[in-house]
Amino acid sequence: MSYRTVKISAGVGGWGGSLTVTPTPQRTVVASITGGGVHPVAQRIAELTGAEAVDAFNHHVRYDDMVCAVIDCGGTARVGIYPMKNVPTVDVHPVAPGGPLARHVKADNFVSGVGLDEVEGA
């Protein structure tokens, strides 16, 4: 399969990024950890890259299979978990790193405030 690259930028009031995300034969899943199915941002990333969007809130996805994680966390837990596991993390809420896992969150592995307009082909 041929994969494509996307650039994901911080939205209004967001933090981090821009992230450049490209699936590999090992990392083919855009994990949507948002509740309520696959988030539109996760679906857009999957469509542009050729990856598969999965509702990872209800279906287990191994960290090693994730090309990126799309979260809707306004707090501290999910903001740090996925960067800690070396998974580029896209938060749809405009939050900055905070809490006990903040040390794992860097501008090159996390971006927040992301909407559909912040996801574009690279």
MIVEX-327777 format. One record per atom (N, C-alpha, C, O): residue in one letter; chain; y, x, z. Coordinates in steps of 0.1 Angstrom, whole numbers, plus 2048, in hexadecimal, padded with zeros to 3 digits. Atoms other than C-alpha are relative to their C-alpha. Last residue first. Layout:
! residues N
rest->A | kette->A | yy->Y | xx->X | zz->Z
...
//
This chain:
! residues 122
rest->A | kette->A | yy->7FA | xx->7F2 | zz->7FF
rest->A | kette->A | yy->8B0 | xx->815 | zz->81F
rest->A | kette->A | yy->7FF | xx->807 | zz->7F2
rest->A | kette->A | yy->804 | xx->812 | zz->7F1
rest->G | kette->A | yy->808 | xx->7F6 | zz->807
rest->G | kette->A | yy->8AA | xx->7EF | zz->81C
rest->G | kette->A | yy->807 | xx->80E | zz->800
rest->G | kette->A | yy->813 | xx->80E | zz->7FE
rest->E | kette->A | yy->7FF | xx->7FE | zz->80E
rest->E | kette->A | yy->8BE | xx->7DC | zz->835
rest->E | kette->A | yy->7F7 | xx->80B | zz->7FA
rest->E | kette->A | yy->7F3 | xx->814 | zz->802
rest->V | kette->A | yy->80C | xx->7FB | zz->805
rest->V | kette->A | yy->8BC | xx->7CD | zz->858
rest->V | kette->A | yy->801 | xx->801 | zz->7F1
rest->V | kette->A | yy->803 | xx->7F7 | zz->7EA
rest->E | kette->A | yy->801 | xx->7F2 | zz->7FC
rest->E | kette->A | yy->8DD | xx->7C8 | zz->86A
rest->E | kette->A | yy->7F3 | xx->807 | zz->7FB
rest->E | kette->A | yy->7F1 | xx->813 | zz->7FD
rest->D | kette->A | yy->7F6 | xx->7F8 | zz->807
rest->D | kette->A | yy->8E5 | xx->7A8 | zz->858
rest->D | kette->A | yy->7FF | xx->80F | zz->803
rest->D | kette->A | yy->804 | xx->817 | zz->7FB
rest->L | kette->A | yy->805 | xx->7FE | zz->80D
rest->L | kette->A | yy->8C5 | xx->797 | zz->866
rest->L | kette->A | yy->809 | xx->809 | zz->7F7
rest->L | kette->A | yy->804 | xx->811 | zz->7EF
rest->G | kette->A | yy->802 | xx->80D | zz->807
rest->G | kette->A | yy->8D1 | xx->79C | zz->889
rest->G | kette->A | yy->7FB | xx->803 | zz->7F2
rest->G | kette->A | yy->7F9 | xx->80F | zz->7EF
rest->V | kette->A | yy->805 | xx->801 | zz->80E
rest->V | kette->A | yy->8CF | xx->7BA | zz->8A0
rest->V | kette->A | yy->7FE | xx->7F2 | zz->7FB
rest->V | kette->A | yy->7F7 | xx->7EA | zz->802
rest->G | kette->A | yy->7F6 | xx->809 | zz->807
rest->G | kette->A | yy->8E4 | xx->7BC | zz->8C0
rest->G | kette->A | yy->7FC | xx->7FE | zz->7F2
rest->G | kette->A | yy->805 | xx->7FB | zz->7EA
rest->S | kette->A | yy->7FF | xx->80E | zz->7FA
rest->S | kette->A | yy->8CF | xx->7DA | zz->8CB
rest->S | kette->A | yy->80B | xx->7F8 | zz->7F9
rest->S | kette->A | yy->813 | xx->7FE | zz->7F1
rest->V | kette->A | yy->7F4 | xx->806 | zz->806
rest->V | kette->A | yy->8C1 | xx->7FB | zz->8BD
rest->V | kette->A | yy->800 | xx->7F1 | zz->805
rest->V | kette->A | yy->7F6 | xx->7EB | zz->806
rest->F | kette->A | yy->7FC | xx->80D | zz->7FB
rest->F | kette->A | yy->8A7 | xx->812 | zz->8CD
rest->F | kette->A | yy->80D | xx->7FB | zz->7F9
rest->F | kette->A | yy->816 | xx->803 | zz->7F7
rest->N | kette->A | yy->80C | xx->808 | zz->7FF
rest->N | kette->A | yy->894 | xx->831 | zz->8C3
rest->N | kette->A | yy->803 | xx->7F2 | zz->804
rest->N | kette->A | yy->7F9 | xx->7EA | zz->807
rest->D | kette->A | yy->809 | xx->7FE | zz->80B
rest->D | kette->A | yy->8AF | xx->849 | zz->8B6
rest->D | kette->A | yy->7F3 | xx->7F8 | zz->801
rest->D | kette->A | yy->7EA | xx->7F9 | zz->7F8
rest->A | kette->A | yy->7F9 | xx->806 | zz->80C
rest->A | kette->A | yy->8CB | xx->83D | zz->8CD
rest->A | kette->A | yy->7F7 | xx->801 | zz->7F4
rest->A | kette->A | yy->7F9 | xx->7FA | zz->7EA
rest->K | kette->A | yy->7F6 | xx->7F7 | zz->806
rest->K | kette->A | yy->8B4 | xx->844 | zz->8EB
rest->K | kette->A | yy->805 | xx->7FA | zz->7F3
rest->K | kette->A | yy->800 | xx->7F0 | zz->7EE
rest->V | kette->A | yy->7F8 | xx->807 | zz->80B
rest->V | kette->A | yy->8A1 | xx->82E | zz->903
rest->V | kette->A | yy->80A | xx->80A | zz->7FB
rest->V | kette->A | yy->813 | xx->80E | zz->802
rest->H | kette->A | yy->808 | xx->7FF | zz->80C
rest->H | kette->A | yy->887 | xx->841 | zz->918
rest->H | kette->A | yy->807 | xx->7FB | zz->7F4
rest->H | kette->A | yy->803 | xx->7FD | zz->7E8
rest->R | kette->A | yy->801 | xx->7F2 | zz->804
rest->R | kette->A | yy->89F | xx->848 | zz->935
rest->R | kette->A | yy->7F8 | xx->802 | zz->7F3
rest->R | kette->A | yy->7F9 | xx->80C | zz->7EC
rest->A | kette->A | yy->7F4 | xx->7FC | zz->809
rest->A | kette->A | yy->8A7 | xx->823 | zz->936
rest->A | kette->A | yy->7FF | xx->80E | zz->7FB
rest->A | kette->A | yy->804 | xx->811 | zz->7F1
rest->L | kette->A | yy->805 | xx->7FA | zz->80D
rest->L | kette->A | yy->884 | xx->81B | zz->944
rest->L | kette->A | yy->80B | xx->805 | zz->7F7
rest->L | kette->A | yy->808 | xx->809 | zz->7EC
rest->P | kette->A | yy->808 | xx->7F4 | zz->7FE
rest->P | kette->A | yy->890 | xx->815 | zz->968
rest->P | kette->A | yy->7FA | xx->807 | zz->7F4
rest->P | kette->A | yy->7F6 | xx->812 | zz->7F5
rest->G | kette->A | yy->80C | xx->802 | zz->7F8
rest->G | kette->A | yy->8AC | xx->7FE | zz->95F
rest->G | kette->A | yy->7F8 | xx->80C | zz->801
rest->G | kette->A | yy->7FC | xx->817 | zz->7FC
rest->G | kette->A | yy->7FD | xx->802 | zz->7F2
rest->G | kette->A | yy->8C6 | xx->7FF | zz->943
rest->G | kette->A | yy->7F2 | xx->7FF | zz->807
rest->G | kette->A | yy->7E8 | xx->7FD | zz->801
rest->P | kette->A | yy->80B | xx->7FD | zz->7F7
rest->P | kette->A | yy->8C9 | xx->807 | zz->91F
rest->P | kette->A | yy->804 | xx->7FE | zz->80E
rest->P | kette->A | yy->80F | xx->801 | zz->812
rest->A | kette->A | yy->801 | xx->7F1 | zz->7FF
rest->A | kette->A | yy->8E5 | xx->7F4 | zz->90D
rest->A | kette->A | yy->7F4 | xx->803 | zz->809
rest->A | kette->A | yy->7F0 | xx->7FB | zz->811
rest->V | kette->A | yy->801 | xx->7FA | zz->7F3
rest->V | kette->A | yy->8E2 | xx->7D0 | zz->902
rest->V | kette->A | yy->800 | xx->80F | zz->7FF
rest->V | kette->A | yy->7FC | xx->815 | zz->7F5
rest->P | kette->A | yy->7F7 | xx->7F4 | zz->800
rest->P | kette->A | yy->8ED | xx->7BC | zz->8E4
rest->P | kette->A | yy->800 | xx->806 | zz->80E
rest->P | kette->A | yy->809 | xx->804 | zz->816
rest->H | kette->A | yy->7F5 | xx->802 | zz->7F6
rest->H | kette->A | yy->8CF | xx->7A4 | zz->8E2
rest->H | kette->A | yy->808 | xx->80D | zz->800
rest->H | kette->A | yy->803 | xx->818 | zz->7FF
rest->V | kette->A | yy->7F6 | xx->80A | zz->807
rest->V | kette->A | yy->8B9 | xx->7A5 | zz->8C2
rest->V | kette->A | yy->80B | xx->7FD | zz->80A
rest->V | kette->A | yy->815 | xx->7F7 | zz->805
rest->D | kette->A | yy->7FD | xx->80B | zz->7F7
rest->D | kette->A | yy->8A8 | xx->7C5 | zz->8D0
rest->D | kette->A | yy->80A | xx->7F6 | zz->7F9
rest->D | kette->A | yy->815 | xx->7FB | zz->7F4
rest->V | kette->A | yy->7F5 | xx->808 | zz->806
rest->V | kette->A | yy->898 | xx->7DC | zz->8B6
rest->V | kette->A | yy->802 | xx->7F4 | zz->80A
rest->V | kette->A | yy->7F9 | xx->7EC | zz->80A
rest->T | kette->A | yy->7FE | xx->80D | zz->7FA
rest->T | kette->A | yy->881 | xx->7F7 | zz->8C5
rest->T | kette->A | yy->80D | xx->7FA | zz->7FB
rest->T | kette->A | yy->817 | xx->800 | zz->7FB
rest->P | kette->A | yy->7F2 | xx->804 | zz->802
rest->P | kette->A | yy->872 | xx->815 | zz->8B4
rest->P | kette->A | yy->802 | xx->7F2 | zz->804
rest->P | kette->A | yy->7FA | xx->7E9 | zz->800
rest->V | kette->A | yy->7FE | xx->80B | zz->80A
rest->V | kette->A | yy->850 | xx->81A | zz->8C4
rest->V | kette->A | yy->80F | xx->7FD | zz->7FE
rest->V | kette->A | yy->815 | xx->7F9 | zz->808
rest->N | kette->A | yy->7FC | xx->7FB | zz->80D
rest->N | kette->A | yy->84B | xx->83B | zz->8D6
rest->N | kette->A | yy->800 | xx->7F6 | zz->7F5
rest->N | kette->A | yy->7FC | xx->7F9 | zz->7E9
rest->K | kette->A | yy->80C | xx->7FF | zz->807
rest->K | kette->A | yy->839 | xx->82B | zz->8F4
rest->K | kette->A | yy->802 | xx->805 | zz->7F2
rest->K | kette->A | yy->7F9 | xx->805 | zz->7E9
rest->M | kette->A | yy->809 | xx->7F7 | zz->7F8
rest->M | kette->A | yy->857 | xx->831 | zz->90B
rest->M | kette->A | yy->7F3 | xx->802 | zz->7F8
rest->M | kette->A | yy->7ED | xx->80D | zz->7FA
rest->P | kette->A | yy->7FB | xx->7F3 | zz->802
rest->P | kette->A | yy->86D | xx->821 | zz->8EF
rest->P | kette->A | yy->7F7 | xx->80B | zz->808
rest->P | kette->A | yy->7F4 | xx->816 | zz->803
rest->Y | kette->A | yy->804 | xx->7FB | zz->80D
rest->Y | kette->A | yy->856 | xx->803 | zz->8F1
rest->Y | kette->A | yy->806 | xx->80D | zz->7FC
rest->Y | kette->A | yy->7FE | xx->815 | zz->7F7
rest->I | kette->A | yy->80F | xx->7FF | zz->801
rest->I | kette->A | yy->858 | xx->7FE | zz->917
rest->I | kette->A | yy->7FD | xx->806 | zz->7F2
rest->I | kette->A | yy->7F5 | xx->810 | zz->7F1
rest->G | kette->A | yy->805 | xx->7F2 | zz->7FE
rest->G | kette->A | yy->87D | xx->805 | zz->91B
rest->G | kette->A | yy->7F2 | xx->802 | zz->7FD
rest->G | kette->A | yy->7EE | xx->80D | zz->7FA
rest->V | kette->A | yy->7F7 | xx->7F6 | zz->805
rest->V | kette->A | yy->88F | xx->7E6 | zz->90E
rest->V | kette->A | yy->7FA | xx->80E | zz->800
rest->V | kette->A | yy->7FD | xx->816 | zz->7F7
rest->R | kette->A | yy->804 | xx->7FD | zz->80D
rest->R | kette->A | yy->870 | xx->7D2 | zz->916
rest->R | kette->A | yy->809 | xx->80A | zz->7F9
rest->R | kette->A | yy->805 | xx->810 | zz->7EF
rest->A | kette->A | yy->80E | xx->7FD | zz->802
rest->A | kette->A | yy->877 | xx->7D5 | zz->93B
rest->A | kette->A | yy->7FD | xx->804 | zz->7F2
rest->A | kette->A | yy->7FA | xx->80F | zz->7EF
rest->T | kette->A | yy->803 | xx->7F2 | zz->800
rest->T | kette->A | yy->89D | xx->7D8 | zz->93F
rest->T | kette->A | yy->7F2 | xx->803 | zz->7FD
rest->T | kette->A | yy->7EF | xx->80F | zz->7F9
rest->G | kette->A | yy->802 | xx->7F9 | zz->7F3
rest->G | kette->A | yy->8AE | xx->7B7 | zz->939
rest->G | kette->A | yy->7FD | xx->80E | zz->7FE
rest->G | kette->A | yy->803 | xx->816 | zz->7F7
rest->G | kette->A | yy->7F3 | xx->7FD | zz->7FB
rest->G | kette->A | yy->8BC | xx->7A5 | zz->91B
rest->G | kette->A | yy->800 | xx->807 | zz->80D
rest->G | kette->A | yy->80A | xx->809 | zz->813
rest->C | kette->A | yy->7FF | xx->7FD | zz->7F2
rest->C | kette->A | yy->89B | xx->7A7 | zz->909
rest->C | kette->A | yy->80F | xx->803 | zz->804
rest->C | kette->A | yy->815 | xx->80C | zz->7FE
rest->D | kette->A | yy->7F4 | xx->808 | zz->7FD
rest->D | kette->A | yy->896 | xx->797 | zz->8E7
rest->D | kette->A | yy->802 | xx->801 | zz->80F
rest->D | kette->A | yy->803 | xx->7F7 | zz->817
rest->I | kette->A | yy->800 | xx->807 | zz->7F3
rest->I | kette->A | yy->87E | xx->7B0 | zz->8D8
rest->I | kette->A | yy->80C | xx->7F8 | zz->802
rest->I | kette->A | yy->816 | xx->7F9 | zz->7FB
rest->V | kette->A | yy->7F4 | xx->808 | zz->7FF
rest->V | kette->A | yy->875 | xx->7BE | zz->8B6
rest->V | kette->A | yy->7FF | xx->7F8 | zz->80D
rest->V | kette->A | yy->7F5 | xx->7F0 | zz->80F
rest->A | kette->A | yy->801 | xx->80C | zz->7F7
rest->A | kette->A | yy->85C | xx->7DA | zz->8B8
rest->A | kette->A | yy->80D | xx->7F9 | zz->7FF
rest->A | kette->A | yy->817 | xx->7FF | zz->801
rest->C | kette->A | yy->7F5 | xx->802 | zz->7F7
rest->C | kette->A | yy->858 | xx->7F5 | zz->89D
rest->C | kette->A | yy->7FD | xx->7F3 | zz->808
rest->C | kette->A | yy->7F4 | xx->7EB | zz->804
rest->V | kette->A | yy->7F5 | xx->7F9 | zz->806
rest->V | kette->A | yy->83E | xx->804 | zz->886
rest->V | kette->A | yy->80D | xx->7FF | zz->807
rest->V | kette->A | yy->815 | xx->808 | zz->808
rest->M | kette->A | yy->7F2 | xx->806 | zz->802
rest->M | kette->A | yy->825 | xx->7F8 | zz->89F
rest->M | kette->A | yy->809 | xx->80A | zz->7F8
rest->M | kette->A | yy->80A | xx->815 | zz->7FC
rest->D | kette->A | yy->7FF | xx->808 | zz->80D
rest->D | kette->A | yy->800 | xx->801 | zz->89A
rest->D | kette->A | yy->80E | xx->7FB | zz->7FD
rest->D | kette->A | yy->810 | xx->7F6 | zz->7F2
rest->D | kette->A | yy->802 | xx->7F7 | zz->80C
rest->D | kette->A | yy->800 | xx->81D | zz->8B4
rest->D | kette->A | yy->800 | xx->7F9 | zz->7F3
rest->D | kette->A | yy->801 | xx->800 | zz->7E9
rest->Y | kette->A | yy->7F3 | xx->7F9 | zz->802
rest->Y | kette->A | yy->80F | xx->805 | zz->8CE
rest->Y | kette->A | yy->7FE | xx->809 | zz->7F4
rest->Y | kette->A | yy->808 | xx->80A | zz->7EC
rest->R | kette->A | yy->800 | xx->7F2 | zz->7FA
rest->R | kette->A | yy->7F0 | xx->7EF | zz->8CA
rest->R | kette->A | yy->80D | xx->807 | zz->7FD
rest->R | kette->A | yy->813 | xx->805 | zz->7F2
rest->V | kette->A | yy->7FE | xx->7F5 | zz->80B
rest->V | kette->A | yy->7F8 | xx->7CB | zz->8C1
rest->V | kette->A | yy->800 | xx->80D | zz->807
rest->V | kette->A | yy->808 | xx->80F | zz->811
rest->H | kette->A | yy->7FF | xx->7F2 | zz->7FD
rest->H | kette->A | yy->7EB | xx->7AE | zz->8D7
rest->H | kette->A | yy->801 | xx->809 | zz->7F4
rest->H | kette->A | yy->7FA | xx->808 | zz->7EA
rest->H | kette->A | yy->80B | xx->7F9 | zz->806
rest->H | kette->A | yy->7F3 | xx->78B | zz->8CB
rest->H | kette->A | yy->801 | xx->80F | zz->803
rest->H | kette->A | yy->80C | xx->815 | zz->800
rest->N | kette->A | yy->80C | xx->808 | zz->7FE
rest->N | kette->A | yy->809 | xx->772 | zz->8DE
rest->N | kette->A | yy->7F4 | xx->807 | zz->7FA
rest->N | kette->A | yy->7E9 | xx->802 | zz->7FD
rest->F | kette->A | yy->7FF | xx->806 | zz->7F3
rest->F | kette->A | yy->829 | xx->787 | zz->8E4
rest->F | kette->A | yy->7F3 | xx->7F8 | zz->803
rest->F | kette->A | yy->7EF | xx->7F7 | zz->80E
rest->A | kette->A | yy->807 | xx->7F8 | zz->7F6
rest->A | kette->A | yy->81E | xx->79D | zz->8C7
rest->A | kette->A | yy->802 | xx->7FB | zz->80E
rest->A | kette->A | yy->7FC | xx->800 | zz->818
rest->D | kette->A | yy->7FC | xx->806 | zz->7F3
rest->D | kette->A | yy->826 | xx->782 | zz->8AE
rest->D | kette->A | yy->7F9 | xx->807 | zz->80B
rest->D | kette->A | yy->7EF | xx->803 | zz->80F
rest->V | kette->A | yy->80A | xx->807 | zz->7F7
rest->V | kette->A | yy->81E | xx->798 | zz->890
rest->V | kette->A | yy->807 | xx->7FC | zz->80D
rest->V | kette->A | yy->810 | xx->803 | zz->812
rest->A | kette->A | yy->7F9 | xx->805 | zz->7F4
rest->A | kette->A | yy->834 | xx->7A3 | zz->872
rest->A | kette->A | yy->7F5 | xx->7F8 | zz->808
rest->A | kette->A | yy->7EE | xx->7EF | zz->803
rest->E | kette->A | yy->805 | xx->80D | zz->7FB
rest->E | kette->A | yy->81F | xx->7B7 | zz->859
rest->E | kette->A | yy->808 | xx->7FC | zz->80C
rest->E | kette->A | yy->807 | xx->804 | zz->816
rest->A | kette->A | yy->809 | xx->801 | zz->7F4
rest->A | kette->A | yy->82F | xx->7D4 | zz->847
rest->A | kette->A | yy->7FC | xx->7F2 | zz->803
rest->A | kette->A | yy->801 | xx->7E9 | zz->7FC
rest->G | kette->A | yy->80E | xx->802 | zz->804
rest->G | kette->A | yy->83C | xx->7D4 | zz->823
rest->G | kette->A | yy->7F6 | xx->801 | zz->80B
rest->G | kette->A | yy->7EA | xx->800 | zz->809
rest->T | kette->A | yy->808 | xx->7F4 | zz->800
rest->T | kette->A | yy->85D | xx->7E4 | zz->82D
rest->T | kette->A | yy->7F2 | xx->7FF | zz->7FB
rest->T | kette->A | yy->7EC | xx->809 | zz->7F7
rest->L | kette->A | yy->7FA | xx->7F5 | zz->807
rest->L | kette->A | yy->876 | xx->7C9 | zz->823
rest->L | kette->A | yy->7F8 | xx->80D | zz->800
rest->L | kette->A | yy->7F9 | xx->815 | zz->7F7
rest->E | kette->A | yy->7FE | xx->803 | zz->80E
rest->E | kette->A | yy->860 | xx->7AC | zz->82C
rest->E | kette->A | yy->806 | xx->80B | zz->7F8
rest->E | kette->A | yy->801 | xx->80E | zz->7ED
rest->A | kette->A | yy->80D | xx->800 | zz->807
rest->A | kette->A | yy->855 | xx->7BB | zz->84D
rest->A | kette->A | yy->801 | xx->7FD | zz->7F1
rest->A | kette->A | yy->7FB | xx->804 | zz->7E9
rest->I | kette->A | yy->804 | xx->7F2 | zz->800
rest->I | kette->A | yy->879 | xx->7C3 | zz->858
rest->I | kette->A | yy->7F2 | xx->801 | zz->7F9
rest->I | kette->A | yy->7F0 | xx->809 | zz->7F0
rest->R | kette->A | yy->7F8 | xx->7F9 | zz->80A
rest->R | kette->A | yy->883 | xx->79F | zz->84E
rest->R | kette->A | yy->7FC | xx->80F | zz->7FF
rest->R | kette->A | yy->7FB | xx->814 | zz->7F4
rest->Q | kette->A | yy->804 | xx->804 | zz->80D
rest->Q | kette->A | yy->867 | xx->790 | zz->862
rest->Q | kette->A | yy->807 | xx->807 | zz->7F5
rest->Q | kette->A | yy->801 | xx->80B | zz->7EB
rest->A | kette->A | yy->80D | xx->7F9 | zz->802
rest->A | kette->A | yy->86F | xx->7A4 | zz->881
rest->A | kette->A | yy->7FB | xx->7FC | zz->7F2
rest->A | kette->A | yy->7F6 | xx->805 | zz->7EB
rest->V | kette->A | yy->7FD | xx->7F2 | zz->802
rest->V | kette->A | yy->894 | xx->799 | zz->87E
rest->V | kette->A | yy->7F3 | xx->807 | zz->7FD
rest->V | kette->A | yy->7F3 | xx->810 | zz->7F5
rest->P | kette->A | yy->7FB | xx->7FE | zz->80E
rest->P | kette->A | yy->889 | xx->774 | zz->879
rest->P | kette->A | yy->803 | xx->80F | zz->7FD
rest->P | kette->A | yy->801 | xx->814 | zz->7F2
rest->H | kette->A | yy->7F1 | xx->801 | zz->801
rest->H | kette->A | yy->875 | xx->776 | zz->89A
rest->H | kette->A | yy->804 | xx->803 | zz->7F2
rest->H | kette->A | yy->7FE | xx->80B | zz->7EB
rest->V | kette->A | yy->7FA | xx->7F4 | zz->805
rest->V | kette->A | yy->84F | xx->771 | zz->897
rest->V | kette->A | yy->80F | xx->7FD | zz->7FE
rest->V | kette->A | yy->813 | xx->7F3 | zz->7F8
rest->G | kette->A | yy->804 | xx->7FC | zz->80D
rest->G | kette->A | yy->843 | xx->755 | zz->8AE
rest->G | kette->A | yy->807 | xx->80D | zz->7FB
rest->G | kette->A | yy->80D | xx->814 | zz->803
rest->G | kette->A | yy->7FC | xx->80A | zz->80A
rest->G | kette->A | yy->854 | xx->744 | zz->8CB
rest->G | kette->A | yy->7FD | xx->804 | zz->7F2
rest->G | kette->A | yy->803 | xx->800 | zz->7E8
rest->G | kette->A | yy->803 | xx->80E | zz->7FC
rest->G | kette->A | yy->854 | xx->761 | zz->8E3
rest->G | kette->A | yy->804 | xx->7F7 | zz->7F5
rest->G | kette->A | yy->80E | xx->7FA | zz->7EE
rest->T | kette->A | yy->7F4 | xx->808 | zz->7FE
rest->T | kette->A | yy->868 | xx->781 | zz->8DA
rest->T | kette->A | yy->7FC | xx->7F2 | zz->806
rest->T | kette->A | yy->805 | xx->7EB | zz->80A
rest->I | kette->A | yy->803 | xx->803 | zz->7F2
rest->I | kette->A | yy->84F | xx->79E | zz->8D8
rest->I | kette->A | yy->80C | xx->7F7 | zz->805
rest->I | kette->A | yy->814 | xx->7FC | zz->80D
rest->S | kette->A | yy->7F6 | xx->809 | zz->7FB
rest->S | kette->A | yy->84E | xx->7A0 | zz->8B2
rest->S | kette->A | yy->7FD | xx->7FC | zz->80E
rest->S | kette->A | yy->7F4 | xx->7F4 | zz->810
rest->A | kette->A | yy->804 | xx->808 | zz->7F5
rest->A | kette->A | yy->839 | xx->7BE | zz->8A8
rest->A | kette->A | yy->80C | xx->7F8 | zz->805
rest->A | kette->A | yy->817 | xx->7FE | zz->809
rest->V | kette->A | yy->7F3 | xx->803 | zz->7FA
rest->V | kette->A | yy->841 | xx->7CB | zz->885
rest->V | kette->A | yy->7FC | xx->7F7 | zz->80B
rest->V | kette->A | yy->7F9 | xx->7EB | zz->809
rest->V | kette->A | yy->7FC | xx->80D | zz->7F9
rest->V | kette->A | yy->81E | xx->7D8 | zz->87D
rest->V | kette->A | yy->80E | xx->800 | zz->805
rest->V | kette->A | yy->812 | xx->809 | zz->80D
rest->T | kette->A | yy->7FD | xx->80A | zz->80A
rest->T | kette->A | yy->813 | xx->7F3 | zz->864
rest->T | kette->A | yy->805 | xx->7F2 | zz->805
rest->T | kette->A | yy->807 | xx->7E9 | zz->7FE
rest->R | kette->A | yy->7F6 | xx->809 | zz->7F9
rest->R | kette->A | yy->812 | xx->813 | zz->878
rest->R | kette->A | yy->805 | xx->7F6 | zz->7F5
rest->R | kette->A | yy->80E | xx->7F8 | zz->7EE
rest->Q | kette->A | yy->804 | xx->803 | zz->7F2
rest->Q | kette->A | yy->7F3 | xx->826 | zz->86D
rest->Q | kette->A | yy->808 | xx->7F6 | zz->807
rest->Q | kette->A | yy->804 | xx->7EF | zz->810
rest->P | kette->A | yy->80E | xx->807 | zz->800
rest->P | kette->A | yy->7F7 | xx->824 | zz->847
rest->P | kette->A | yy->7FB | xx->7FD | zz->80E
rest->P | kette->A | yy->7F3 | xx->7F4 | zz->810
rest->T | kette->A | yy->80A | xx->7F6 | zz->805
rest->T | kette->A | yy->81C | xx->82B | zz->84D
rest->T | kette->A | yy->7F3 | xx->7F9 | zz->7FF
rest->T | kette->A | yy->7F1 | xx->7EE | zz->804
rest->P | kette->A | yy->80E | xx->801 | zz->7FC
rest->P | kette->A | yy->839 | xx->812 | zz->851
rest->P | kette->A | yy->7F8 | xx->80C | zz->7FA
rest->P | kette->A | yy->7FC | xx->813 | zz->7F1
rest->T | kette->A | yy->809 | xx->800 | zz->80C
rest->T | kette->A | yy->85D | xx->81F | zz->84C
rest->T | kette->A | yy->7F1 | xx->7FF | zz->805
rest->T | kette->A | yy->7ED | xx->807 | zz->80D
rest->V | kette->A | yy->80E | xx->804 | zz->7FE
rest->V | kette->A | yy->879 | xx->819 | zz->865
rest->V | kette->A | yy->7F8 | xx->7FF | zz->7F3
rest->V | kette->A | yy->7FC | xx->7F8 | zz->7EA
rest->T | kette->A | yy->806 | xx->800 | zz->80D
rest->T | kette->A | yy->89B | xx->829 | zz->866
rest->T | kette->A | yy->7F1 | xx->7FE | zz->802
rest->T | kette->A | yy->7EB | xx->807 | zz->809
rest->L | kette->A | yy->80E | xx->7FC | zz->801
rest->L | kette->A | yy->8AD | xx->820 | zz->886
rest->L | kette->A | yy->7FC | xx->800 | zz->7F1
rest->L | kette->A | yy->800 | xx->7F6 | zz->7EA
rest->S | kette->A | yy->809 | xx->808 | zz->808
rest->S | kette->A | yy->8D3 | xx->81F | zz->889
rest->S | kette->A | yy->7F2 | xx->806 | zz->7FF
rest->S | kette->A | yy->7F0 | xx->812 | zz->801
rest->G | kette->A | yy->802 | xx->800 | zz->80E
rest->G | kette->A | yy->8D1 | xx->820 | zz->8A5
rest->G | kette->A | yy->80B | xx->808 | zz->7F9
rest->G | kette->A | yy->814 | xx->80E | zz->7FF
rest->G | kette->A | yy->80B | xx->7F8 | zz->806
rest->G | kette->A | yy->8DE | xx->81A | zz->8C7
rest->G | kette->A | yy->800 | xx->7FF | zz->7F1
rest->G | kette->A | yy->809 | xx->7FA | zz->7EB
rest->W | kette->A | yy->801 | xx->7F2 | zz->7FC
rest->W | kette->A | yy->8F2 | xx->7FE | zz->8D7
rest->W | kette->A | yy->7F5 | xx->807 | zz->7F8
rest->W | kette->A | yy->7EC | xx->800 | zz->7F4
rest->G | kette->A | yy->80D | xx->7F9 | zz->7FF
rest->G | kette->A | yy->8FD | xx->7DB | zz->8CE
rest->G | kette->A | yy->802 | xx->80E | zz->803
rest->G | kette->A | yy->80D | xx->814 | zz->804
rest->G | kette->A | yy->803 | xx->7FE | zz->7F2
rest->G | kette->A | yy->91E | xx->7C9 | zz->8D4
rest->G | kette->A | yy->7F3 | xx->807 | zz->803
rest->G | kette->A | yy->7F0 | xx->809 | zz->80F
rest->V | kette->A | yy->7F4 | xx->801 | zz->7F8
rest->V | kette->A | yy->91F | xx->7BD | zz->8B0
rest->V | kette->A | yy->7FC | xx->801 | zz->80F
rest->V | kette->A | yy->7F4 | xx->7F9 | zz->814
rest->G | kette->A | yy->7F7 | xx->80B | zz->803
rest->G | kette->A | yy->8FF | xx->7C8 | zz->8A0
rest->G | kette->A | yy->80C | xx->800 | zz->809
rest->G | kette->A | yy->80E | xx->80A | zz->810
rest->A | kette->A | yy->7FC | xx->808 | zz->7F5
rest->A | kette->A | yy->8ED | xx->7EA | zz->8A2
rest->A | kette->A | yy->80A | xx->7F5 | zz->7FB
rest->A | kette->A | yy->812 | xx->7F7 | zz->7F3
rest->S | kette->A | yy->7F4 | xx->7FC | zz->7F9
rest->S | kette->A | yy->8DE | xx->7F6 | zz->881
rest->S | kette->A | yy->803 | xx->7F7 | zz->80C
rest->S | kette->A | yy->7FE | xx->7EB | zz->80D
rest->I | kette->A | yy->7FD | xx->80A | zz->7F6
rest->I | kette->A | yy->8BB | xx->7F4 | zz->873
rest->I | kette->A | yy->80C | xx->805 | zz->808
rest->I | kette->A | yy->80B | xx->80F | zz->80F
rest->K | kette->A | yy->7F6 | xx->7FB | zz->7F6
rest->K | kette->A | yy->8B5 | xx->808 | zz->853
rest->K | kette->A | yy->804 | xx->7F4 | zz->809
rest->K | kette->A | yy->807 | xx->7EA | zz->804
rest->V | kette->A | yy->7F5 | xx->808 | zz->7FD
rest->V | kette->A | yy->895 | xx->7FF | zz->840
rest->V | kette->A | yy->809 | xx->807 | zz->80A
rest->V | kette->A | yy->805 | xx->810 | zz->812
rest->T | kette->A | yy->7F9 | xx->7FD | zz->7F4
rest->T | kette->A | yy->87B | xx->814 | zz->82E
rest->T | kette->A | yy->80C | xx->7F6 | zz->802
rest->T | kette->A | yy->812 | xx->7F1 | zz->7F8
rest->R | kette->A | yy->7F2 | xx->7FD | zz->803
rest->R | kette->A | yy->861 | xx->808 | zz->815
rest->R | kette->A | yy->807 | xx->802 | zz->80E
rest->R | kette->A | yy->802 | xx->7FE | zz->818
rest->Y | kette->A | yy->7F7 | xx->805 | zz->7F6
rest->Y | kette->A | yy->83B | xx->808 | zz->816
rest->Y | kette->A | yy->80E | xx->805 | zz->7FD
rest->Y | kette->A | yy->811 | xx->80E | zz->7F5
rest->S | kette->A | yy->7F4 | xx->7F9 | zz->800
rest->S | kette->A | yy->823 | xx->80B | zz->7F9
rest->S | kette->A | yy->80A | xx->7FA | zz->80A
rest->S | kette->A | yy->80D | xx->7EE | zz->809
rest->M | kette->A | yy->7F4 | xx->808 | zz->800
rest->M | kette->A | yy->800 | xx->800 | zz->800
rest->M | kette->A | yy->80C | xx->809 | zz->800
rest->M | kette->A | yy->80D | xx->813 | zz->806
//
